[in-house]
């Protein structure tokens, strides 16, 4: 009887406890902060990615409690409903403005702005002492910032914060006080950061080359248009250069000094760093995609690089990217190239997903990441045969961060960036292929690729569409994301998994690239 009474008491308390809400869960979401929806209508998805199903939507101005973050996706809670939304369509709410109401000021030269809050993440750009950036958020010992239209992370220890709108009272008629109000990030000069750079007559890669500049040369800045910089040349002439090929500064051209050092960027995770310039020598360390290493010396096809501990090691030139890639590409990017070839052009292929990110899964359990890599490998062979230099963002079943993929496009000075995907939706009747672009300068490439895919594939042509994907949005190169069919459609999945389809898809993309670059040769 005593045992029965004890069991009854325990059951009673369990019943009472179950009637209360899960406090731990609410506590986590409250501590993680809140965000405000900035997009007109933002889809709420079942997982952290565009391939996950849409479970609802949020309107502009609504707020949501953040539970967790994965990459560029936020897990949020609204009215006790949970889901995932894209972080780039949100902003910190008024109650979380303590960080975003401030400006980050770099206290050192050459401060790395990284793709993620991690020392191994790709370097997107650099800040010099005195450079300012808007603080977007805080992540442990890192600050997320917006620096000259580049969003990334910097280490707190090298940053001095100040209130963005704070101004001290000064006499209204004081010229000195007005000068101090000028933003320190005002662009005054452009310093070339690559060995050789073509200076063009218009902000367009197909425009006439007026002259070439060399690494370390500094020019006054006249204006900016998108990612292009108009600079002042000798004898009153003007010209245009691509902003990514140099460093913008608030200092005048006369006062800027060059301290650029040659560096290489690792292209693949787990790249071997060896004790000697040979594949037979001992592996002393490894580096991941996006890591930048200073070059000490070069021995034939090997770079001797400086490691973080002060020691040196060797890395093969075929597994890294260098700034020389830009100059080599610029020098041969001219009408001397024959039609039907891709000689001198650099094309980055981005097989979507990989590693722990499998992408979408088909009705018959096909994994997207496997098809994207197989298709990219076939396309790579076609492009190599036509004379192109092909850079793959991944060459095996490994996870590569989206911003690292974009950084690889920039490091390679890509003439074209093609991200390969396979689609999925809740409606199993939807089918067809689609070519996406984000910026206007990417639309022409998308149109050429889509047209040739339409000639090679028997699937429905869904056309060229605007798509807000990170690998397009953050990419300064001509970039396209292609969805080659729907794995969520049972009949279409059977077609997509055949080797014949992959061959035809790769051939369509190859022909589209040939036609795109051939059109640029026509004056």
C-alpha positions, 0 to 999 in steps of 0.5 A, spaced: 500 500 500 505 504 501 508 503 494 502 504 491 501 511 495 508 513 493 507 512 485 500 515 486 504 522 488 509 521 483 504 521 477 500 527 480 507 531 480 508 529 473 502 531 471 502 538 474 509 539 471 507 537 464 501 542 464 507 548 464 510 550 458 517 548 456 521 554 460 528 552 457 526 552 450 523 559 451 529 561 455 534 559 449 530 563 444 529 569 449 537 569 450 539 569 443 535 575 441 530 578 436 530 580 429 526 584 425 524 582 418 526 587 412 524 583 406 517 584 403 515 577 404 520 572 407 519 564 407 519 560 413 522 553 411 523 547 415 531 547 415 537 551 414 537 552 406 533 554 400 532 546 398 527 545 405 520 546 404 516 552 406 512 552 412 510 559 412 511 566 411 513 573 415 511 580 413 516 586 413 516 589 420 515 583 424 519 580 429 522 573 431 526 570 437 532 567 434 533 560 437 540 558 433 544 560 427 547 555 422 551 559 417 547 564 413 540 561 416 536 563 423 532 558 427 526 563 429 520 562 433 514 566 432 507 565 436 510 558 438 511 556 431 519 554 429 522 555 423 528 557 419 529 564 415 535 567 411 539 572 415 540 576 410 533 578 410 533 580 417 536 586 421 537 586 429 530 589 432 530 595 436 531 591 443 538 589 440 541 595 437 546 596 442 551 593 437 548 595 431 548 602 433 556 603 433 561 603 428 567 599 428 574 602 427 580 598 426 586 599 430 591 596 426 593 595 418 591 589 414 586 587 419 582 580 416 575 581 414 573 573 414 567 570 411 565 566 418 567 568 425 573 563 425 581 564 424 581 559 418 575 562 414 576 565 408 579 572 408 574 577 404 578 583 404 582 587 409 581 593 414 587 598 415 588 602 421 582 608 422 578 604 417 571 604 419 565 599 418 558 598 421 557 593 426 551 588 424 552 583 430 556 580 435 559 573 436 563 571 442 570 574 440 568 576 433 564 582 430 560 582 424 561 588 420 559 591 413 565 594 410 565 597 404 559 593 401 562 587 404 559 583 410 564 579 414 567 578 421 573 581 425 576 580 431 574 584 437 581 585 440 583 589 434 577 594 434 575 600 437 567 601 438 564 608 438 557 610 437 555 611 430 551 618 431 555 621 436 557 628 435 561 633 440 558 640 440 563 645 436 562 652 433 557 652 427 562 657 423 568 652 424 571 650 418 576 645 422 569 642 425 566 641 418 572 637 416 572 632 422 565 630 420 567 627 413 567 620 414 574 617 414 572 611 409 571 616 404 574 613 398 580 618 395 585 613 392 586 606 388 592 602 389 593 596 384 594 589 388 595 585 382 601 584 378 598 587 372 591 590 371 588 592 365 585 599 365 579 600 361 575 605 357 568 603 360 566 599 366 565 593 362 570 587 361 569 587 354 571 595 353 577 597 350 584 597 354 587 604 355 593 602 358 596 597 363 597 598 371 602 594 375 602 592 382 603 598 387 601 604 383 596 608 386 591 613 382 586 618 384 579 616 385 574 620 381 567 616 382 565 608 383 559 605 379 557 598 382 564 594 383 568 598 378 572 604 380 573 610 375 581 613 376 585 619 374 590 617 369 596 622 367 595 627 362 588 628 364 585 621 362 580 617 365 579 609 366 576 604 369 578 598 374 575 592 377 575 594 385 577 587 387 583 588 384 586 593 388 585 597 395 581 603 396 583 608 401 581 614 404 588 617 403 590 621 397 594 618 392 600 622 394 600 619 401 599 612 400 604 607 400 604 600 398 606 594 403 603 589 399 606 582 400 605 576 395 600 570 398 597 564 396 590 562 397 588 554 399 583 552 394 581 545 397 580 543 404 585 538 407 591 541 403 598 538 404 603 543 407 610 539 406 617 539 409 620 539 402 618 541 395 616 534 393 610 530 394 614 524 397 616 529 403 613 529 410 606 533 411 608 538 416 601 541 416 594 542 413 590 548 410 583 548 408 580 552 403 580 560 403 586 560 408 591 565 405 599 564 406 605 569 405 610 566 400 617 566 402 620 563 396 618 559 390 622 553 387 619 550 380 612 548 381 612 549 389 611 555 394 615 556 400 610 559 405 610 562 412 606 558 417 602 561 423 608 558 428 613 562 424 616 555 421 615 554 413 613 549 409 611 547 401 605 547 397 604 545 390 602 551 385 596 547 382 592 547 389 593 554 390 590 561 387 595 567 387 594 574 385 598 572 378 591 569 376 588 575 375 594 578 371 594 572 367 587 572 365 587 580 364 593 579 359 589 574 355 582 577 355 583 580 348 580 579 341 586 575 340 582 569 342 579 565 337 572 563 336 570 556 339 575 556 344 576 558 351 584 560 351 586 564 357 579 564 361 578 562 368 572 558 369 570 556 376 565 551 377 561 550 384 558 543 385 552 545 390 552 542 397 557 536 399 560 533 406 554 534 411 550 538 407 547 533 402 542 538 399 535 536 397 534 528 397 529 525 391 523 521 392 528 515 390 533 517 395 538 520 390 542 525 394 543 532 390 550 533 392 552 526 388 549 529 382 552 536 382 559 533 383 558 528 377 555 533 372 561 538 374 566 533 373 564 532 366 563 539 364 570 541 367 573 536 362 569 539 356 572 546 358 579 544 359 579 541 352 577 548 350 583 551 353 580 554 359 583 554 366 578 550 371 577 551 378 573 547 382 570 549 389 570 542 391 573 536 388 570 531 393 564 529 398 567 535 402 563 541 405 565 548 403 562 554 406 558 558 401 562 565 402 569 561 401 566 559 394 565 566 393 572 568 395 575 562 391 571 566 385 574 572 387 581 569 388 581 566 381 579 572 378 573 568 374 571 570 368 565 566 369 562 562 375 557 556 374 554 553 381 550 547 379 544 544 383 538 540 382 531 542 385 526 540 389 519 542 391 513 540 395 509 539 389 511 533 386 508 535 379 513 541 378 519 539 373 524 543 369 530 546 369 532 554 371 537 559 370 538 564 376 542 570 376 542 576 381 545 582 378 544 585 372 551 584 369 550 576 370 543 576 366 547 575 360 551 569 362 544 566 365 541 567 358 546 564 354 547 558 358 539 557 359 538 557 351 543 552 350 540 547 356 534 548 352 537 545 346 540 539 349 535 537 355 528 534 354 525 537 360 521 543 361 524 550 360 523 554 366 527 560 363 532 565 366 529 568 373 532 572 378 534 569 384 537 571 391 542 566 392 549 568 396 553 565 391 550 570 386 549 576 391 556 576 394 559 574 387 563 580 384 564 576 377 559 574 372 555 568 376 549 563 374 546 558 379 543 553 374 537 548 377 538 542 372 531 539 374 526 536 380 528 530 384 522 531 388 518 529 381 519 521 381 519 521 373 524 526 372 528 524 378 529 517 373 531 522 368 536 526 372 540 520 375 542 517 368 549 518 365 546 520 359 542 526 362 549 529 365 552 528 359 547 533 355 547 538 361 554 538 361 554 539 354 549 545 354 552 549 359 559 548 355 556 550 349 552 556 353 559 558 355 562 558 348 557 562 345 557 567 351 565 568 350 564 568 343 559 574 343 564 578 347 569 578 341 564 581 336 566 589 336 
